[in-house]
């Protein structure tokens, strides 16, 4: 099956599998899902929300990313409204970051936060 025939959700899952040097069987086992669902996903089926939740949790990624890839949500559904203009600016900037770089950005933010906590102690 070529990358062009995969659904956006399946493409995201396959990319995650490659990035994490694992396979669909291992991921679906970790998510406590039948391996047949992985086969169905590759064939273009639309998984139920409970399946997407379990997958996101097993992949350790925000559920909203998979819901968006599956077509259950869009940017407006995932938008956080905050009256603080600085926070709003951060969210606008976040939308411009490519998906492939968001995990790195989250890691940097977490590391910076941990460093700041150590400095305060």
Secondary structure, 3 states (H helix, E strand, C coil): CCHHHCCHHHHHHHHHHHHCCCCHHHHHHHCCCCHHHHHHHHCCCCCCHHHHHHHHHHHCCCHHHHHHHHCCCCHHHHCCCCCCHHHHHHHHHHHHCCHHHHHHHHHHHHHHHHHHHHHHC
